[in-house]
């Protein structure tokens, strides 16, 4: 993803599904009912890019080529 991201800096904030599972499993009074990758991710990106006119964003998403970005759904309940 170079030159778009400062990888060490992005690694501090961008998290995958496993990281979220661990985080919420540590929380008291919370039980994960479901966590998964959302099926609407590709459609959401297509719709966003249809209205986003920033060439930098367009170029970044093209370089990403479906390898890194994702949309995660987490459903939890208070116990």
N, CA, C and O atoms as a Maestro MAE file, in Angstrom:
{
 s_m_m2io_version
 :::
 2.0.0
}

f_m_ct {
 s_m_title
 :::
 protein
 m_atom[316] {
  # First column is atom index #
  i_m_mmod_type
  r_m_x_coord
  r_m_y_coord
  r_m_z_coord
  i_m_residue_number
  s_m_chain_name
  s_m_pdb_residue_name
  s_m_pdb_atom_name
  i_m_atomic_number
  :::
  1 25 0.804 -1.193 0.000 1 A "UNK " " N  " 7
  2 3 0.000 0.000 0.000 1 A "UNK " " CA " 6
  3 2 0.852 1.264 0.000 1 A "UNK " " C  " 6
  4 15 0.330 2.375 0.092 1 A "UNK " " O  " 8
  5 25 2.149 1.090 -0.102 2 A "UNK " " N  " 7
  6 3 2.995 2.270 -0.251 2 A "UNK " " CA " 6
  7 2 2.719 2.853 -1.633 2 A "UNK " " C  " 6
  8 15 2.531 2.051 -2.548 2 A "UNK " " O  " 8
  9 25 2.676 4.091 -1.871 3 A "UNK " " N  " 7
  10 3 3.031 5.205 -1.011 3 A "UNK " " CA " 6
  11 2 1.849 5.792 -0.241 3 A "UNK " " C  " 6
  12 15 1.971 6.876 0.330 3 A "UNK " " O  " 8
  13 25 0.721 5.109 -0.213 4 A "UNK " " N  " 7
  14 3 -0.491 5.669 0.373 4 A "UNK " " CA " 6
  15 2 -0.483 5.665 1.903 4 A "UNK " " C  " 6
  16 15 -1.033 6.567 2.535 4 A "UNK " " O  " 8
  17 25 0.136 4.661 2.481 5 A "UNK " " N  " 7
  18 3 0.106 4.520 3.939 5 A "UNK " " CA " 6
  19 2 1.497 4.529 4.514 5 A "UNK " " C  " 6
  20 15 2.450 4.054 3.897 5 A "UNK " " O  " 8
  21 25 1.599 5.081 5.714 6 A "UNK " " N  " 7
  22 3 2.778 4.894 6.549 6 A "UNK " " CA " 6
  23 2 2.452 3.618 7.326 6 A "UNK " " C  " 6
  24 15 1.774 3.674 8.352 6 A "UNK " " O  " 8
  25 25 2.929 2.480 6.846 7 A "UNK " " N  " 7
  26 3 2.504 1.180 7.366 7 A "UNK " " CA " 6
  27 2 2.639 1.055 8.877 7 A "UNK " " C  " 6
  28 15 1.681 0.616 9.513 7 A "UNK " " O  " 8
  29 25 3.771 1.415 9.501 8 A "UNK " " N  " 7
  30 3 3.838 1.298 10.968 8 A "UNK " " CA " 6
  31 2 2.773 2.148 11.676 8 A "UNK " " C  " 6
  32 15 2.233 1.746 12.707 8 A "UNK " " O  " 8
  33 25 2.479 3.321 11.113 9 A "UNK " " N  " 7
  34 3 1.476 4.186 11.733 9 A "UNK " " CA " 6
  35 2 0.069 3.602 11.565 9 A "UNK " " C  " 6
  36 15 -0.718 3.611 12.512 9 A "UNK " " O  " 8
  37 25 -0.246 3.106 10.395 10 A "UNK " " N  " 7
  38 3 -1.562 2.513 10.137 10 A "UNK " " CA " 6
  39 2 -1.755 1.253 10.975 10 A "UNK " " C  " 6
  40 15 -2.865 0.974 11.429 10 A "UNK " " O  " 8
  41 25 -0.699 0.503 11.179 11 A "UNK " " N  " 7
  42 3 -0.790 -0.739 11.954 11 A "UNK " " CA " 6
  43 2 -1.236 -0.478 13.393 11 A "UNK " " C  " 6
  44 15 -1.710 -1.393 14.067 11 A "UNK " " O  " 8
  45 25 -1.090 0.753 13.866 12 A "UNK " " N  " 7
  46 3 -1.524 1.100 15.224 12 A "UNK " " CA " 6
  47 2 -3.046 1.228 15.319 12 A "UNK " " C  " 6
  48 15 -3.604 1.116 16.411 12 A "UNK " " O  " 8
  49 25 -3.719 1.458 14.201 13 A "UNK " " N  " 7
  50 3 -5.147 1.742 14.255 13 A "UNK " " CA " 6
  51 2 -6.032 0.793 13.451 13 A "UNK " " C  " 6
  52 15 -7.200 0.614 13.796 13 A "UNK " " O  " 8
  53 25 -5.517 0.190 12.406 14 A "UNK " " N  " 7
  54 3 -6.319 -0.698 11.565 14 A "UNK " " CA " 6
  55 2 -6.252 -2.103 12.151 14 A "UNK " " C  " 6
  56 15 -5.167 -2.641 12.374 14 A "UNK " " O  " 8
  57 25 -7.392 -2.681 12.392 15 A "UNK " " N  " 7
  58 3 -7.449 -3.979 13.064 15 A "UNK " " CA " 6
  59 2 -8.294 -4.970 12.276 15 A "UNK " " C  " 6
  60 15 -9.265 -4.596 11.618 15 A "UNK " " O  " 8
  61 25 -7.914 -6.223 12.354 16 A "UNK " " N  " 7
  62 3 -8.654 -7.296 11.711 16 A "UNK " " CA " 6
  63 2 -9.680 -7.910 12.656 16 A "UNK " " C  " 6
  64 15 -9.762 -7.548 13.829 16 A "UNK " " O  " 8
  65 25 -10.445 -8.829 12.131 17 A "UNK " " N  " 7
  66 3 -11.545 -9.444 12.865 17 A "UNK " " CA " 6
  67 2 -11.064 -10.164 14.134 17 A "UNK " " C  " 6
  68 15 -11.746 -10.114 15.158 17 A "UNK " " O  " 8
  69 25 -9.932 -10.814 14.088 18 A "UNK " " N  " 7
  70 3 -9.429 -11.522 15.270 18 A "UNK " " CA " 6
  71 2 -9.118 -10.563 16.412 18 A "UNK " " C  " 6
  72 15 -9.373 -10.881 17.573 18 A "UNK " " O  " 8
  73 25 -8.572 -9.397 16.096 19 A "UNK " " N  " 7
  74 3 -8.262 -8.400 17.114 19 A "UNK " " CA " 6
  75 2 -9.535 -7.968 17.831 19 A "UNK " " C  " 6
  76 15 -9.548 -7.852 19.056 19 A "UNK " " O  " 8
  77 25 -10.603 -7.729 17.077 20 A "UNK " " N  " 7
  78 3 -11.878 -7.319 17.679 20 A "UNK " " CA " 6
  79 2 -12.461 -8.424 18.550 20 A "UNK " " C  " 6
  80 15 -13.020 -8.150 19.612 20 A "UNK " " O  " 8
  81 25 -12.334 -9.673 18.106 21 A "UNK " " N  " 7
  82 3 -12.822 -10.799 18.922 21 A "UNK " " CA " 6
  83 2 -12.123 -10.826 20.277 21 A "UNK " " C  " 6
  84 15 -12.770 -10.943 21.317 21 A "UNK " " O  " 8
  85 25 -10.807 -10.718 20.255 22 A "UNK " " N  " 7
  86 3 -10.030 -10.748 21.498 22 A "UNK " " CA " 6
  87 2 -10.426 -9.576 22.394 22 A "UNK " " C  " 6
  88 15 -10.634 -9.749 23.595 22 A "UNK " " O  " 8
  89 25 -10.528 -8.390 21.807 23 A "UNK " " N  " 7
  90 3 -10.882 -7.205 22.595 23 A "UNK " " CA " 6
  91 2 -12.235 -7.378 23.283 23 A "UNK " " C  " 6
  92 15 -12.346 -7.149 24.487 23 A "UNK " " O  " 8
  93 25 -13.250 -7.774 22.543 24 A "UNK " " N  " 7
  94 3 -14.580 -7.886 23.135 24 A "UNK " " CA " 6
  95 2 -14.710 -9.087 24.061 24 A "UNK " " C  " 6
  96 15 -15.512 -9.060 24.994 24 A "UNK " " O  " 8
  97 25 -13.945 -10.123 23.824 25 A "UNK " " N  " 7
  98 3 -13.976 -11.263 24.743 25 A "UNK " " CA " 6
  99 2 -13.367 -10.909 26.103 25 A "UNK " " C  " 6
  100 15 -13.672 -11.562 27.101 25 A "UNK " " O  " 8
  101 25 -12.516 -9.888 26.153 26 A "UNK " " N  " 7
  102 3 -11.929 -9.437 27.414 26 A "UNK " " CA " 6
  103 2 -12.900 -8.567 28.219 26 A "UNK " " C  " 6
  104 15 -12.760 -8.446 29.436 26 A "UNK " " O  " 8
  105 25 -13.860 -7.976 27.557 27 A "UNK " " N  " 7
  106 3 -14.763 -7.029 28.218 27 A "UNK " " CA " 6
  107 2 -15.734 -7.749 29.143 27 A "UNK " " C  " 6
  108 15 -16.363 -8.735 28.759 27 A "UNK " " O  " 8
  109 25 -15.847 -7.249 30.354 28 A "UNK " " N  " 7
  110 3 -16.800 -7.818 31.303 28 A "UNK " " CA " 6
  111 2 -18.206 -7.376 30.930 28 A "UNK " " C  " 6
  112 15 -18.437 -6.227 30.552 28 A "UNK " " O  " 8
  113 25 -19.138 -8.310 31.046 29 A "UNK " " N  " 7
  114 3 -20.537 -7.997 30.807 29 A "UNK " " CA " 6
  115 2 -20.945 -7.961 29.352 29 A "UNK " " C  " 6
  116 15 -22.069 -7.571 29.034 29 A "UNK " " O  " 8
  117 25 -20.048 -8.361 28.458 30 A "UNK " " N  " 7
  118 3 -20.339 -8.382 27.021 30 A "UNK " " CA " 6
  119 2 -20.133 -9.801 26.507 30 A "UNK " " C  " 6
  120 15 -19.139 -10.455 26.823 30 A "UNK " " O  " 8
  121 25 -21.076 -10.254 25.722 31 A "UNK " " N  " 7
  122 3 -20.943 -11.558 25.063 31 A "UNK " " CA " 6
  123 2 -21.137 -11.351 23.570 31 A "UNK " " C  " 6
  124 15 -22.138 -10.775 23.143 31 A "UNK " " O  " 8
  125 25 -20.182 -11.821 22.776 32 A "UNK " " N  " 7
  126 3 -20.299 -11.695 21.329 32 A "UNK " " CA " 6
  127 2 -21.344 -12.687 20.826 32 A "UNK " " C  " 6
  128 15 -21.219 -13.895 21.025 32 A "UNK " " O  " 8
  129 25 -22.367 -12.160 20.177 33 A "UNK " " N  " 7
  130 3 -23.387 -13.017 19.571 33 A "UNK " " CA " 6
  131 2 -22.959 -13.417 18.165 33 A "UNK " " C  " 6
  132 15 -23.224 -14.535 17.724 33 A "UNK " " O  " 8
  133 25 -22.286 -12.487 17.453 34 A "UNK " " N  " 7
  134 3 -21.849 -12.772 16.095 34 A "UNK " " CA " 6
  135 2 -20.796 -11.751 15.693 34 A "UNK " " C  " 6
  136 15 -20.917 -10.570 16.019 34 A "UNK " " O  " 8
  137 25 -19.788 -12.191 15.003 35 A "UNK " " N  " 7
  138 3 -18.796 -11.300 14.408 35 A "UNK " " CA " 6
  139 2 -18.376 -11.932 13.092 35 A "UNK " " C  " 6
  140 15 -17.977 -13.096 13.043 35 A "UNK " " O  " 8
  141 25 -18.472 -11.140 12.020 36 A "UNK " " N  " 7
  142 3 -18.102 -11.678 10.710 36 A "UNK " " CA " 6
  143 2 -17.800 -10.549 9.734 36 A "UNK " " C  " 6
  144 15 -18.018 -9.371 10.020 36 A "UNK " " O  " 8
  145 25 -17.301 -10.943 8.589 37 A "UNK " " N  " 7
  146 3 -17.085 -9.999 7.504 37 A "UNK " " CA " 6
  147 2 -18.425 -9.775 6.815 37 A "UNK " " C  " 6
  148 15 -19.138 -10.730 6.508 37 A "UNK " " O  " 8
  149 25 -18.758 -8.537 6.579 38 A "UNK " " N  " 7
  150 3 -20.058 -8.222 5.999 38 A "UNK " " CA " 6
  151 2 -20.081 -8.513 4.497 38 A "UNK " " C  " 6
  152 15 -19.153 -8.163 3.769 38 A "UNK " " O  " 8
  153 25 -21.142 -9.150 4.058 39 A "UNK " " N  " 7
  154 3 -21.298 -9.502 2.650 39 A "UNK " " CA " 6
  155 2 -21.451 -8.263 1.769 39 A "UNK " " C  " 6
  156 15 -21.193 -8.325 0.567 39 A "UNK " " O  " 8
  157 25 -21.867 -7.140 2.355 40 A "UNK " " N  " 7
  158 3 -22.112 -5.928 1.574 40 A "UNK " " CA " 6
  159 2 -20.848 -5.102 1.326 40 A "UNK " " C  " 6
  160 15 -20.926 -4.033 0.721 40 A "UNK " " O  " 8
  161 25 -19.702 -5.571 1.777 41 A "UNK " " N  " 7
  162 3 -18.473 -4.774 1.694 41 A "UNK " " CA " 6
  163 2 -18.170 -4.301 0.274 41 A "UNK " " C  " 6
  164 15 -17.937 -3.112 0.058 41 A "UNK " " O  " 8
  165 25 -18.170 -5.201 -0.680 42 A "UNK " " N  " 7
  166 3 -17.821 -4.828 -2.059 42 A "UNK " " CA " 6
  167 2 -18.820 -3.828 -2.634 42 A "UNK " " C  " 6
  168 15 -18.427 -2.881 -3.316 42 A "UNK " " O  " 8
  169 25 -20.091 -4.030 -2.365 43 A "UNK " " N  " 7
  170 3 -21.115 -3.107 -2.867 43 A "UNK " " CA " 6
  171 2 -20.954 -1.736 -2.225 43 A "UNK " " C  " 6
  172 15 -21.085 -0.713 -2.896 43 A "UNK " " O  " 8
  173 25 -20.670 -1.717 -0.925 44 A "UNK " " N  " 7
  174 3 -20.482 -0.443 -0.223 44 A "UNK " " CA " 6
  175 2 -19.319 0.340 -0.823 44 A "UNK " " C  " 6
  176 15 -19.426 1.549 -1.024 44 A "UNK " " O  " 8
  177 25 -18.208 -0.341 -1.111 45 A "UNK " " N  " 7
  178 3 -17.058 0.330 -1.723 45 A "UNK " " CA " 6
  179 2 -17.409 0.843 -3.107 45 A "UNK " " C  " 6
  180 15 -17.050 1.968 -3.455 45 A "UNK " " O  " 8
  181 25 -18.101 0.042 -3.900 46 A "UNK " " N  " 7
  182 3 -18.489 0.475 -5.242 46 A "UNK " " CA " 6
  183 2 -19.354 1.725 -5.180 46 A "UNK " " C  " 6
  184 15 -19.159 2.657 -5.961 46 A "UNK " " O  " 8
  185 25 -20.308 1.750 -4.258 47 A "UNK " " N  " 7
  186 3 -21.186 2.912 -4.117 47 A "UNK " " CA " 6
  187 2 -20.408 4.138 -3.638 47 A "UNK " " C  " 6
  188 15 -20.627 5.247 -4.124 47 A "UNK " " O  " 8
  189 25 -19.508 3.933 -2.693 48 A "UNK " " N  " 7
  190 3 -18.692 5.035 -2.187 48 A "UNK " " CA " 6
  191 2 -17.830 5.621 -3.307 48 A "UNK " " C  " 6
  192 15 -17.764 6.838 -3.480 48 A "UNK " " O  " 8
  193 25 -17.180 4.749 -4.055 49 A "UNK " " N  " 7
  194 3 -16.285 5.219 -5.103 49 A "UNK " " CA " 6
  195 2 -17.043 5.871 -6.258 49 A "UNK " " C  " 6
  196 15 -16.475 6.676 -6.996 49 A "UNK " " O  " 8
  197 25 -18.308 5.533 -6.416 50 A "UNK " " N  " 7
  198 3 -19.118 6.148 -7.468 50 A "UNK " " CA " 6
  199 2 -19.349 7.637 -7.200 50 A "UNK " " C  " 6
  200 15 -19.575 8.407 -8.133 50 A "UNK " " O  " 8
  201 25 -19.294 8.039 -5.943 51 A "UNK " " N  " 7
  202 3 -19.507 9.451 -5.607 51 A "UNK " " CA " 6
  203 2 -18.236 10.146 -5.116 51 A "UNK " " C  " 6
  204 15 -18.194 11.375 -5.055 51 A "UNK " " O  " 8
  205 25 -17.212 9.389 -4.770 52 A "UNK " " N  " 7
  206 3 -15.949 9.963 -4.279 52 A "UNK " " CA " 6
  207 2 -15.126 10.438 -5.468 52 A "UNK " " C  " 6
  208 15 -14.789 9.652 -6.354 52 A "UNK " " O  " 8
  209 25 -14.802 11.744 -5.484 53 A "UNK " " N  " 7
  210 3 -14.066 12.277 -6.635 53 A "UNK " " CA " 6
  211 2 -12.600 12.564 -6.320 53 A "UNK " " C  " 6
  212 15 -11.911 13.196 -7.121 53 A "UNK " " O  " 8
  213 25 -12.123 12.115 -5.179 54 A "UNK " " N  " 7
  214 3 -10.731 12.322 -4.789 54 A "UNK " " CA " 6
  215 2 -9.861 11.280 -5.488 54 A "UNK " " C  " 6
  216 15 -9.975 10.086 -5.213 54 A "UNK " " O  " 8
  217 25 -8.991 11.738 -6.393 55 A "UNK " " N  " 7
  218 3 -8.146 10.812 -7.150 55 A "UNK " " CA " 6
  219 2 -7.261 9.982 -6.232 55 A "UNK " " C  " 6
  220 15 -7.004 8.812 -6.517 55 A "UNK " " O  " 8
  221 25 -6.786 10.574 -5.125 56 A "UNK " " N  " 7
  222 3 -5.940 9.849 -4.178 56 A "UNK " " CA " 6
  223 2 -6.681 8.629 -3.641 56 A "UNK " " C  " 6
  224 15 -6.113 7.539 -3.579 56 A "UNK " " O  " 8
  225 25 -7.942 8.802 -3.254 57 A "UNK " " N  " 7
  226 3 -8.743 7.695 -2.731 57 A "UNK " " CA " 6
  227 2 -8.954 6.654 -3.824 57 A "UNK " " C  " 6
  228 15 -8.804 5.457 -3.579 57 A "UNK " " O  " 8
  229 25 -9.297 7.100 -5.018 58 A "UNK " " N  " 7
  230 3 -9.509 6.175 -6.132 58 A "UNK " " CA " 6
  231 2 -8.243 5.348 -6.396 58 A "UNK " " C  " 6
  232 15 -8.317 4.132 -6.569 58 A "UNK " " O  " 8
  233 25 -7.092 6.011 -6.425 59 A "UNK " " N  " 7
  234 3 -5.824 5.315 -6.672 59 A "UNK " " CA " 6
  235 2 -5.481 4.346 -5.538 59 A "UNK " " C  " 6
  236 15 -4.983 3.247 -5.783 59 A "UNK " " O  " 8
  237 25 -5.749 4.757 -4.304 60 A "UNK " " N  " 7
  238 3 -5.449 3.897 -3.157 60 A "UNK " " CA " 6
  239 2 -6.290 2.624 -3.204 60 A "UNK " " C  " 6
  240 15 -5.767 1.528 -3.000 60 A "UNK " " O  " 8
  241 25 -7.574 2.759 -3.470 61 A "UNK " " N  " 7
  242 3 -8.453 1.591 -3.518 61 A "UNK " " CA " 6
  243 2 -8.064 0.677 -4.681 61 A "UNK " " C  " 6
  244 15 -8.140 -0.546 -4.563 61 A "UNK " " O  " 8
  245 25 -7.656 1.258 -5.781 62 A "UNK " " N  " 7
  246 3 -7.198 0.442 -6.913 62 A "UNK " " CA " 6
  247 2 -5.940 -0.345 -6.523 62 A "UNK " " C  " 6
  248 15 -5.818 -1.525 -6.850 62 A "UNK " " O  " 8
  249 25 -5.012 0.309 -5.825 63 A "UNK " " N  " 7
  250 3 -3.781 -0.356 -5.382 63 A "UNK " " CA " 6
  251 2 -4.083 -1.448 -4.357 63 A "UNK " " C  " 6
  252 15 -3.416 -2.482 -4.337 63 A "UNK " " O  " 8
  253 25 -5.081 -1.221 -3.509 64 A "UNK " " N  " 7
  254 3 -5.466 -2.178 -2.469 64 A "UNK " " CA " 6
  255 2 -6.009 -3.464 -3.093 64 A "UNK " " C  " 6
  256 15 -5.763 -4.554 -2.575 64 A "UNK " " O  " 8
  257 25 -6.736 -3.347 -4.185 65 A "UNK " " N  " 7
  258 3 -7.206 -4.479 -5.002 65 A "UNK " " CA " 6
  259 2 -7.903 -5.582 -4.191 65 A "UNK " " C  " 6
  260 15 -7.733 -6.769 -4.471 65 A "UNK " " O  " 8
  261 25 -8.687 -5.176 -3.188 66 A "UNK " " N  " 7
  262 3 -9.460 -6.149 -2.420 66 A "UNK " " CA " 6
  263 2 -8.662 -6.972 -1.418 66 A "UNK " " C  " 6
  264 15 -9.180 -7.959 -0.896 66 A "UNK " " O  " 8
  265 25 -7.434 -6.601 -1.138 67 A "UNK " " N  " 7
  266 3 -6.566 -7.405 -0.268 67 A "UNK " " CA " 6
  267 2 -6.594 -6.994 1.204 67 A "UNK " " C  " 6
  268 15 -6.343 -7.822 2.079 67 A "UNK " " O  " 8
  269 25 -6.899 -5.716 1.486 68 A "UNK " " N  " 7
  270 3 -6.717 -5.228 2.845 68 A "UNK " " CA " 6
  271 2 -7.979 -4.675 3.500 68 A "UNK " " C  " 6
  272 15 -8.220 -4.930 4.680 68 A "UNK " " O  " 8
  273 25 -8.772 -3.936 2.766 69 A "UNK " " N  " 7
  274 3 -9.947 -3.294 3.346 69 A "UNK " " CA " 6
  275 2 -11.051 -4.310 3.570 69 A "UNK " " C  " 6
  276 15 -11.215 -5.248 2.790 69 A "UNK " " O  " 8
  277 25 -11.795 -4.119 4.627 70 A "UNK " " N  " 7
  278 3 -12.905 -5.012 4.947 70 A "UNK " " CA " 6
  279 2 -13.888 -4.253 5.827 70 A "UNK " " C  " 6
  280 15 -13.557 -3.219 6.408 70 A "UNK " " O  " 8
  281 25 -15.073 -4.773 5.911 71 A "UNK " " N  " 7
  282 3 -16.090 -4.217 6.796 71 A "UNK " " CA " 6
  283 2 -16.540 -5.335 7.725 71 A "UNK " " C  " 6
  284 15 -17.009 -6.380 7.275 71 A "UNK " " O  " 8
  285 25 -16.394 -5.107 9.003 72 A "UNK " " N  " 7
  286 3 -16.704 -6.142 10.009 72 A "UNK " " CA " 6
  287 2 -17.968 -5.763 10.757 72 A "UNK " " C  " 6
  288 15 -18.175 -4.612 11.140 72 A "UNK " " O  " 8
  289 25 -18.795 -6.756 10.948 73 A "UNK " " N  " 7
  290 3 -20.020 -6.594 11.730 73 A "UNK " " CA " 6
  291 2 -19.826 -7.320 13.044 73 A "UNK " " C  " 6
  292 15 -19.411 -8.479 13.069 73 A "UNK " " O  " 8
  293 25 -20.125 -6.640 14.129 74 A "UNK " " N  " 7
  294 3 -20.042 -7.255 15.449 74 A "UNK " " CA " 6
  295 2 -21.371 -7.023 16.166 74 A "UNK " " C  " 6
  296 15 -21.818 -5.886 16.318 74 A "UNK " " O  " 8
  297 25 -21.984 -8.101 16.596 75 A "UNK " " N  " 7
  298 3 -23.212 -8.011 17.376 75 A "UNK " " CA " 6
  299 2 -22.894 -8.596 18.749 75 A "UNK " " C  " 6
  300 15 -22.445 -9.736 18.867 75 A "UNK " " O  " 8
  301 25 -23.134 -7.797 19.775 76 A "UNK " " N  " 7
  302 3 -22.847 -8.225 21.138 76 A "UNK " " CA " 6
  303 2 -24.063 -7.970 22.005 76 A "UNK " " C  " 6
  304 15 -24.910 -7.135 21.689 76 A "UNK " " O  " 8
  305 25 -24.135 -8.697 23.094 77 A "UNK " " N  " 7
  306 3 -25.215 -8.438 24.040 77 A "UNK " " CA " 6
  307 2 -24.617 -8.227 25.431 77 A "UNK " " C  " 6
  308 15 -23.565 -8.763 25.778 77 A "UNK " " O  " 8
  309 25 -25.323 -7.438 26.188 78 A "UNK " " N  " 7
  310 3 -24.918 -7.190 27.574 78 A "UNK " " CA " 6
  311 2 -25.455 -8.327 28.408 78 A "UNK " " C  " 6
  312 15 -26.635 -8.670 28.330 78 A "UNK " " O  " 8
  313 25 -24.572 -8.919 29.218 79 A "UNK " " N  " 7
  314 3 -25.000 -10.051 30.058 79 A "UNK " " CA " 6
  315 2 -24.895 -9.677 31.528 79 A "UNK " " C  " 6
  316 15 -25.209 -10.491 32.396 79 A "UNK " " O  " 8
  :::
 }
 m_bond[315] {
  # First column is bond index #
  i_m_from
  i_m_to
  i_m_order
  :::
  1 1 2 1
  2 2 3 1
  3 3 4 2
  4 3 5 1
  5 5 6 1
  6 6 7 1
  7 7 8 2
  8 7 9 1
  9 9 10 1
  10 10 11 1
  11 11 12 2
  12 11 13 1
  13 13 14 1
  14 14 15 1
  15 15 16 2
  16 15 17 1
  17 17 18 1
  18 18 19 1
  19 19 20 2
  20 19 21 1
  21 21 22 1
  22 22 23 1
  23 23 24 2
  24 23 25 1
  25 25 26 1
  26 26 27 1
  27 27 28 2
  28 27 29 1
  29 29 30 1
  30 30 31 1
  31 31 32 2
  32 31 33 1
  33 33 34 1
  34 34 35 1
  35 35 36 2
  36 35 37 1
  37 37 38 1
  38 38 39 1
  39 39 40 2
  40 39 41 1
  41 41 42 1
  42 42 43 1
  43 43 44 2
  44 43 45 1
  45 45 46 1
  46 46 47 1
  47 47 48 2
  48 47 49 1
  49 49 50 1
  50 50 51 1
  51 51 52 2
  52 51 53 1
  53 53 54 1
  54 54 55 1
  55 55 56 2
  56 55 57 1
  57 57 58 1
  58 58 59 1
  59 59 60 2
  60 59 61 1
  61 61 62 1
  62 62 63 1
  63 63 64 2
  64 63 65 1
  65 65 66 1
  66 66 67 1
  67 67 68 2
  68 67 69 1
  69 69 70 1
  70 70 71 1
  71 71 72 2
  72 71 73 1
  73 73 74 1
  74 74 75 1
  75 75 76 2
  76 75 77 1
  77 77 78 1
  78 78 79 1
  79 79 80 2
  80 79 81 1
  81 81 82 1
  82 82 83 1
  83 83 84 2
  84 83 85 1
  85 85 86 1
  86 86 87 1
  87 87 88 2
  88 87 89 1
  89 89 90 1
  90 90 91 1
  91 91 92 2
  92 91 93 1
  93 93 94 1
  94 94 95 1
  95 95 96 2
  96 95 97 1
  97 97 98 1
  98 98 99 1
  99 99 100 2
  100 99 101 1
  101 101 102 1
  102 102 103 1
  103 103 104 2
  104 103 105 1
  105 105 106 1
  106 106 107 1
  107 107 108 2
  108 107 109 1
  109 109 110 1
  110 110 111 1
  111 111 112 2
  112 111 113 1
  113 113 114 1
  114 114 115 1
  115 115 116 2
  116 115 117 1
  117 117 118 1
  118 118 119 1
  119 119 120 2
  120 119 121 1
  121 121 122 1
  122 122 123 1
  123 123 124 2
  124 123 125 1
  125 125 126 1
  126 126 127 1
  127 127 128 2
  128 127 129 1
  129 129 130 1
  130 130 131 1
  131 131 132 2
  132 131 133 1
  133 133 134 1
  134 134 135 1
  135 135 136 2
  136 135 137 1
  137 137 138 1
  138 138 139 1
  139 139 140 2
  140 139 141 1
  141 141 142 1
  142 142 143 1
  143 143 144 2
  144 143 145 1
  145 145 146 1
  146 146 147 1
  147 147 148 2
  148 147 149 1
  149 149 150 1
  150 150 151 1
  151 151 152 2
  152 151 153 1
  153 153 154 1
  154 154 155 1
  155 155 156 2
  156 155 157 1
  157 157 158 1
  158 158 159 1
  159 159 160 2
  160 159 161 1
  161 161 162 1
  162 162 163 1
  163 163 164 2
  164 163 165 1
  165 165 166 1
  166 166 167 1
  167 167 168 2
  168 167 169 1
  169 169 170 1
  170 170 171 1
  171 171 172 2
  172 171 173 1
  173 173 174 1
  174 174 175 1
  175 175 176 2
  176 175 177 1
  177 177 178 1
  178 178 179 1
  179 179 180 2
  180 179 181 1
  181 181 182 1
  182 182 183 1
  183 183 184 2
  184 183 185 1
  185 185 186 1
  186 186 187 1
  187 187 188 2
  188 187 189 1
  189 189 190 1
  190 190 191 1
  191 191 192 2
  192 191 193 1
  193 193 194 1
  194 194 195 1
  195 195 196 2
  196 195 197 1
  197 197 198 1
  198 198 199 1
  199 199 200 2
  200 199 201 1
  201 201 202 1
  202 202 203 1
  203 203 204 2
  204 203 205 1
  205 205 206 1
  206 206 207 1
  207 207 208 2
  208 207 209 1
  209 209 210 1
  210 210 211 1
  211 211 212 2
  212 211 213 1
  213 213 214 1
  214 214 215 1
  215 215 216 2
  216 215 217 1
  217 217 218 1
  218 218 219 1
  219 219 220 2
  220 219 221 1
  221 221 222 1
  222 222 223 1
  223 223 224 2
  224 223 225 1
  225 225 226 1
  226 226 227 1
  227 227 228 2
  228 227 229 1
  229 229 230 1
  230 230 231 1
  231 231 232 2
  232 231 233 1
  233 233 234 1
  234 234 235 1
  235 235 236 2
  236 235 237 1
  237 237 238 1
  238 238 239 1
  239 239 240 2
  240 239 241 1
  241 241 242 1
  242 242 243 1
  243 243 244 2
  244 243 245 1
  245 245 246 1
  246 246 247 1
  247 247 248 2
  248 247 249 1
  249 249 250 1
  250 250 251 1
  251 251 252 2
  252 251 253 1
  253 253 254 1
  254 254 255 1
  255 255 256 2
  256 255 257 1
  257 257 258 1
  258 258 259 1
  259 259 260 2
  260 259 261 1
  261 261 262 1
  262 262 263 1
  263 263 264 2
  264 263 265 1
  265 265 266 1
  266 266 267 1
  267 267 268 2
  268 267 269 1
  269 269 270 1
  270 270 271 1
  271 271 272 2
  272 271 273 1
  273 273 274 1
  274 274 275 1
  275 275 276 2
  276 275 277 1
  277 277 278 1
  278 278 279 1
  279 279 280 2
  280 279 281 1
  281 281 282 1
  282 282 283 1
  283 283 284 2
  284 283 285 1
  285 285 286 1
  286 286 287 1
  287 287 288 2
  288 287 289 1
  289 289 290 1
  290 290 291 1
  291 291 292 2
  292 291 293 1
  293 293 294 1
  294 294 295 1
  295 295 296 2
  296 295 297 1
  297 297 298 1
  298 298 299 1
  299 299 300 2
  300 299 301 1
  301 301 302 1
  302 302 303 1
  303 303 304 2
  304 303 305 1
  305 305 306 1
  306 306 307 1
  307 307 308 2
  308 307 309 1
  309 309 310 1
  310 310 311 1
  311 311 312 2
  312 311 313 1
  313 313 314 1
  314 314 315 1
  315 315 316 2
  :::
 }
}
